[in-house]
Amino acid sequence: MPRNTSVVGFPPFRGSLRNLIIVSTVIYITLVLLQAFQPEVAKAIYALTIFSPDAIRHWWLWQFVTYGFVDVDPRSFLFTMLSVFFLGSAVQERVGSKAFLEMYISSFVCAGILGFLFSFAGVHGAVWGAGVAANAILMVFYLLNRDAPIMLLFIPIPIPVKYIVIFTAAVEAVYFLIYHFPLFFLALLLGMVSGFLWFRFAWRRAALFGAIGNQMGSLRNNYHRWKRRRAGRKFQVYMKKHGQDPKDYFDEYGNFRPPDDKEKGNGGSKGGGWVN
């Protein structure tokens, strides 16, 4: 996405972003139906999947990922998915579908690990929903488009993304304080931290290594071409020493000329042409 552009309209719905939103929606609808018709089953699923430091202490390590795909509030789920859709599509276009999926999942794991460590300092409660990933996407979007203005829902005024990042972090920090240090709001803040860490140490390093790999490949190809030209020059010198005209064997580009058909010794067949 070019800098100094606004995020308006409906961006493309494809790649990992589409798959993540579809999976999250299917899971949410399934849990809503279970709450309506099989509340005990729904309660058991929530207990197994929502992130809880006490459960992690009992080695329920899958909760580092599963909590991001379950939600308990319809408004929270709707606005989170809208945020993931509008900002996530722009991020996915820049980093690629595979890297976007990596960032999305790793934000849950990173925020979960950090939140678990903070639980030893008195932070309490549980975490659920994709708000962590939405905040990670917001941070990555800011790092990719530092000067870009975006429009919030129901506010048709372009606002620089950096102010949205500051405002979001401030609101979540206030809620974290006034509700006496719940892990839920701390995890949302840690989602921004996760996005920053992924951008700084994962995606940028992969992009750097990819560029270095391309340069190394180019240098390797240039080296092999130099060796072929050097071998061709040596052969020309050899032919001149033996009274042969190199032009009978090389064209003006230094490539070998195919031998005459009568000298092929294969019955005059034109198959198996000369390879340069």
KESEMI-524724 format. One record per residue (C-alpha): residue number from 1; residue in three letters; x, y, z. Coordinates in Angstrom, 2 decimals, always signed. Layout:
<atoms>
> n res c1 c2 c3
> NUM ALA X Y Z
...
</atoms>
This chain:
<atoms>
> n res c1 c2 c3
> 1 MET +0.00 +0.00 +0.00
> 2 PRO +1.43 +3.43 -0.86
> 3 ARG +2.04 +5.84 +1.94
> 4 ASN -0.38 +8.66 +2.69
> 5 THR -3.38 +6.71 +1.49
> 6 SER -6.67 +5.99 +3.19
> 7 VAL -8.25 +2.62 +3.78
> 8 VAL -11.70 +2.98 +2.20
> 9 GLY -14.20 +0.67 +0.60
> 10 PHE -14.07 -3.10 +0.78
> 11 PRO -10.60 -4.59 +0.39
> 12 PRO -10.04 -8.02 -1.21
> 13 PHE -11.25 -10.97 +0.81
> 14 ARG -8.72 -13.70 +0.07
> 15 GLY -5.73 -15.67 +1.26
> 16 SER -5.07 -16.49 +4.90
> 17 LEU -7.20 -13.53 +6.00
> 18 ARG -10.30 -15.06 +4.41
> 19 ASN -9.59 -18.49 +5.88
> 20 LEU -9.02 -17.11 +9.39
> 21 ILE -12.22 -15.06 +9.36
> 22 ILE -14.26 -17.98 +8.01
> 23 VAL -12.86 -20.40 +10.61
> 24 SER -13.44 -17.89 +13.43
> 25 THR -17.02 -17.24 +12.26
> 26 VAL -17.85 -20.94 +11.99
> 27 ILE -16.47 -21.57 +15.48
> 28 TYR -18.40 -18.63 +16.92
> 29 ILE -21.71 -19.68 +15.34
> 30 THR -21.18 -23.26 +16.52
> 31 LEU -20.56 -22.10 +20.09
> 32 VAL -23.63 -19.84 +20.00
> 33 LEU -25.78 -22.78 +18.90
> 34 LEU -24.28 -24.98 +21.58
> 35 GLN -24.97 -22.32 +24.21
> 36 ALA -28.60 -22.30 +23.10
> 37 PHE -29.17 -26.06 +22.88
> 38 GLN -26.30 -27.73 +24.76
> 39 PRO -25.05 -25.21 +27.33
> 40 GLU -23.03 -27.77 +29.28
> 41 VAL -21.11 -28.76 +26.15
> 42 ALA -20.47 -25.12 +25.31
> 43 LYS -19.25 -24.47 +28.84
> 44 ALA -16.84 -27.40 +28.61
> 45 ILE -15.47 -26.17 +25.28
> 46 TYR -14.92 -22.67 +26.66
> 47 ALA -13.10 -24.14 +29.66
> 48 LEU -10.82 -26.11 +27.35
> 49 THR -10.05 -23.34 +24.87
> 50 ILE -10.08 -19.97 +26.69
> 51 PHE -6.63 -18.95 +27.89
> 52 SER -6.22 -19.33 +31.63
> 53 PRO -2.88 -19.21 +33.50
> 54 ASP -4.15 -21.84 +35.93
> 55 ALA -4.86 -24.22 +33.04
> 56 ILE -1.45 -23.52 +31.52
> 57 ARG +0.13 -24.56 +34.81
> 58 HIS -1.58 -27.91 +34.27
> 59 TRP +0.04 -28.14 +30.80
> 60 TRP -3.00 -27.16 +28.76
> 61 LEU -0.59 -25.60 +26.27
> 62 TRP -3.04 -25.62 +23.34
> 63 GLN -4.73 -22.64 +24.98
> 64 PHE -1.84 -20.45 +23.75
> 65 VAL -3.53 -20.67 +20.33
> 66 THR -7.15 -21.72 +20.82
> 67 TYR -8.22 -18.70 +22.87
> 68 GLY -7.89 -16.48 +19.79
> 69 PHE -10.63 -18.41 +17.97
> 70 VAL -13.36 -18.31 +20.63
> 71 ASP -15.40 -15.32 +21.73
> 72 VAL -18.22 -14.83 +24.20
> 73 ASP -19.66 -11.46 +23.16
> 74 PRO -21.32 -10.79 +19.77
> 75 ARG -20.34 -7.10 +19.64
> 76 SER -16.75 -7.88 +20.50
> 77 PHE -16.63 -10.60 +17.86
> 78 LEU -18.19 -8.39 +15.17
> 79 PHE -15.95 -5.36 +15.68
> 80 THR -12.84 -7.51 +16.04
> 81 MET -13.52 -9.33 +12.77
> 82 LEU -14.21 -6.02 +11.01
> 83 SER -10.91 -4.67 +12.28
> 84 VAL -9.09 -7.81 +11.18
> 85 PHE -10.74 -7.60 +7.77
> 86 PHE -10.13 -3.95 +6.91
> 87 LEU -6.63 -3.57 +8.33
> 88 GLY -5.57 -7.18 +7.87
> 89 SER -6.22 -7.10 +4.13
> 90 ALA -3.83 -4.15 +3.75
> 91 VAL -1.18 -5.91 +5.85
> 92 GLN -1.60 -9.17 +3.94
> 93 GLU -1.11 -7.37 +0.63
> 94 ARG +2.26 -6.10 +1.89
> 95 VAL +3.67 -9.14 +3.72
> 96 GLY +1.98 -11.99 +1.85
> 97 SER -0.61 -14.56 +2.84
> 98 LYS +1.81 -17.00 +4.47
> 99 ALA +3.55 -14.31 +6.55
> 100 PHE +0.16 -12.89 +7.57
> 101 LEU -0.94 -16.28 +8.92
> 102 GLU +2.36 -16.56 +10.79
> 103 MET +1.89 -13.12 +12.32
> 104 TYR -1.74 -13.83 +13.26
> 105 ILE -1.01 -17.10 +15.08
> 106 SER +2.28 -15.97 +16.62
> 107 SER +0.55 -12.93 +18.16
> 108 PHE -1.64 -15.29 +20.23
> 109 VAL +1.34 -17.37 +21.30
> 110 CYS +3.58 -14.40 +22.13
> 111 ALA +0.89 -12.49 +24.05
> 112 GLY -0.11 -15.70 +25.83
> 113 ILE +3.43 -16.48 +26.97
> 114 LEU +4.01 -12.91 +28.17
> 115 GLY +0.60 -12.85 +29.87
> 116 PHE +1.36 -16.14 +31.61
> 117 LEU +4.60 -14.66 +32.95
> 118 PHE +2.75 -11.57 +34.18
> 119 SER +0.28 -13.82 +36.00
> 120 PHE +3.01 -14.52 +38.55
> 121 ALA +3.01 -10.79 +39.34
> 122 GLY -0.67 -10.72 +40.31
> 123 VAL -2.38 -10.27 +36.94
> 124 HIS -5.53 -12.38 +36.99
> 125 GLY -8.38 -13.60 +34.84
> 126 ALA -8.70 -15.22 +31.41
> 127 VAL -8.32 -14.18 +27.78
> 128 TRP -10.47 -14.93 +24.74
> 129 GLY -11.16 -13.55 +21.30
> 130 ALA -9.12 -12.26 +18.37
> 131 GLY -8.54 -8.84 +19.89
> 132 VAL -4.89 -9.74 +20.46
> 133 ALA -4.41 -10.44 +16.74
> 134 ALA -6.37 -7.31 +15.79
> 135 ASN -3.99 -5.20 +17.89
> 136 ALA -0.99 -6.97 +16.36
> 137 ILE -2.36 -6.19 +12.90
> 138 LEU -2.89 -2.56 +13.89
> 139 MET +0.73 -2.28 +15.04
> 140 VAL +2.11 -3.96 +11.90
> 141 PHE -0.09 -1.72 +9.73
> 142 TYR +1.34 +1.32 +11.50
> 143 LEU +4.92 +0.09 +11.06
> 144 LEU +4.30 -0.47 +7.35
> 145 ASN +2.39 +2.80 +6.80
> 146 ARG +3.54 +5.26 +9.43
> 147 ASP +2.02 +8.32 +7.75
> 148 ALA -1.17 +6.72 +6.44
> 149 PRO -4.55 +8.08 +7.54
> 150 ILE -7.44 +5.65 +7.94
> 151 MET -11.15 +6.06 +8.57
> 152 LEU -12.76 +4.44 +11.58
> 153 LEU -16.24 +2.96 +11.40
> 154 PHE -18.96 +5.63 +11.67
> 155 ILE -16.32 +8.41 +11.68
> 156 PRO -15.83 +9.58 +8.07
> 157 ILE -12.73 +11.60 +8.93
> 158 PRO -9.20 +10.43 +8.03
> 159 ILE -7.18 +9.96 +11.20
> 160 PRO -3.42 +9.29 +11.17
> 161 VAL -2.84 +5.68 +12.15
> 162 LYS -0.31 +6.62 +14.82
> 163 TYR -3.02 +8.42 +16.79
> 164 ILE -5.29 +5.39 +16.54
> 165 VAL -2.48 +3.22 +17.93
> 166 ILE -1.92 +5.65 +20.80
> 167 PHE -5.64 +6.01 +21.54
> 168 THR -6.24 +2.23 +21.47
> 169 ALA -3.31 +1.55 +23.78
> 170 ALA -4.38 +4.33 +26.17
> 171 VAL -7.96 +3.07 +26.43
> 172 GLU -6.86 -0.52 +27.06
> 173 ALA -4.32 +0.64 +29.64
> 174 VAL -7.04 +2.61 +31.48
> 175 TYR -9.33 -0.42 +31.52
> 176 PHE -6.43 -2.54 +32.77
> 177 LEU -5.94 -0.17 +35.70
> 178 ILE -9.54 +0.58 +36.68
> 179 TYR -10.51 -3.11 +36.66
> 180 HIS -7.54 -3.99 +38.88
> 181 PHE -5.15 -5.66 +36.47
> 182 PRO -7.21 -8.21 +34.51
> 183 LEU -5.21 -10.35 +32.11
> 184 PHE -7.72 -9.72 +29.32
> 185 PHE -6.76 -6.05 +28.81
> 186 LEU -3.09 -6.72 +29.40
> 187 ALA -3.20 -9.35 +26.64
> 188 LEU -4.66 -6.77 +24.26
> 189 LEU -1.73 -4.47 +24.98
> 190 LEU +0.64 -7.39 +24.57
> 191 GLY -0.92 -7.98 +21.16
> 192 MET +0.62 -4.69 +20.02
> 193 VAL +3.93 -5.79 +21.51
> 194 SER +3.63 -9.08 +19.62
> 195 GLY +3.01 -7.25 +16.35
> 196 PHE +6.07 -5.09 +16.91
> 197 LEU +8.27 -8.07 +17.77
> 198 TRP +7.08 -10.01 +14.74
> 199 PHE +7.74 -7.07 +12.43
> 200 ARG +11.13 -6.34 +13.96
> 201 PHE +12.55 -9.84 +14.35
> 202 ALA +10.57 -12.20 +12.09
> 203 TRP +9.25 -10.57 +8.93
> 204 ARG +12.00 -8.00 +8.39
> 205 ARG +14.68 -10.62 +9.01
> 206 ALA +13.00 -13.01 +6.56
> 207 ALA +12.79 -10.22 +3.98
> 208 LEU +16.45 -9.39 +4.58
> 209 PHE +17.52 -13.02 +4.23
> 210 GLY +15.45 -13.32 +1.08
> 211 ALA +17.16 -10.30 -0.45
> 212 ILE +20.57 -11.65 +0.55
> 213 GLY +19.69 -15.02 -0.96
> 214 ASN +18.71 -13.35 -4.25
> 215 GLN +21.99 -11.43 -4.32
> 216 MET +23.96 -14.58 -3.59
> 217 GLY +22.15 -16.40 -6.39
> 218 SER +22.92 -13.56 -8.80
> 219 LEU +26.61 -13.60 -7.81
> 220 ARG +26.74 -17.38 -8.25
> 221 ASN +25.21 -17.16 -11.74
> 222 ASN +27.64 -14.40 -12.73
> 223 TYR +30.54 -16.53 -11.51
> 224 HIS +29.45 -19.52 -13.60
> 225 ARG +29.04 -17.32 -16.69
> 226 TRP +32.54 -15.94 -16.14
> 227 LYS +33.93 -19.47 -15.91
> 228 ARG +32.26 -20.44 -19.20
> 229 ARG +33.61 -17.36 -20.98
> 230 ARG +37.09 -18.03 -19.56
> 231 ALA +36.97 -21.65 -20.72
> 232 GLY +35.83 -20.47 -24.17
> 233 ARG +38.76 -18.05 -24.46
> 234 LYS +41.21 -20.79 -23.46
> 235 PHE +39.76 -23.07 -26.11
> 236 GLN +40.09 -20.37 -28.75
> 237 VAL +43.77 -19.93 -27.84
> 238 TYR +44.22 -23.68 -28.08
> 239 MET +42.62 -23.81 -31.54
> 240 LYS +44.80 -20.97 -32.83
> 241 LYS +47.92 -22.80 -31.66
> 242 HIS +46.88 -25.79 -33.74
> 243 GLY +46.15 -23.76 -36.85
> 244 GLN +42.37 -23.86 -36.56
> 245 ASP +40.08 -20.88 -36.97
> 246 PRO +37.99 -20.37 -33.80
> 247 LYS +35.23 -18.78 -35.92
> 248 ASP +34.52 -22.24 -37.28
> 249 TYR +33.57 -23.31 -33.77
> 250 PHE +32.24 -20.12 -32.12
> 251 ASP +29.68 -17.53 -33.18
> 252 GLU +29.96 -13.80 -32.55
> 253 TYR +28.50 -14.28 -29.03
> 254 GLY +31.10 -16.83 -27.96
> 255 ASN +28.72 -19.81 -28.17
> 256 PHE +29.77 -23.09 -29.78
> 257 ARG +28.58 -23.57 -33.38
> 258 PRO +26.86 -26.91 -34.07
> 259 PRO +29.03 -29.28 -36.12
> 260 ASP +28.11 -30.10 -39.71
> 261 ASP +25.61 -32.89 -40.15
> 262 LYS +28.16 -35.00 -41.99
> 263 GLU +30.43 -34.92 -38.97
> 264 LYS +27.84 -35.97 -36.42
> 265 GLY +28.33 -39.66 -37.00
> 266 ASN +24.71 -40.43 -36.19
> 267 GLY +23.39 -41.16 -39.65
> 268 GLY +22.77 -37.52 -40.53
> 269 SER +20.01 -37.14 -38.01
> 270 LYS +19.28 -33.63 -36.86
> 271 GLY +18.09 -34.82 -33.47
> 272 GLY +20.10 -34.26 -30.33
> 273 GLY +21.15 -30.72 -31.31
> 274 TRP +24.32 -29.06 -30.10
> 275 VAL +24.06 -27.71 -26.58
> 276 ASN +25.72 -24.40 -25.59
</atoms>
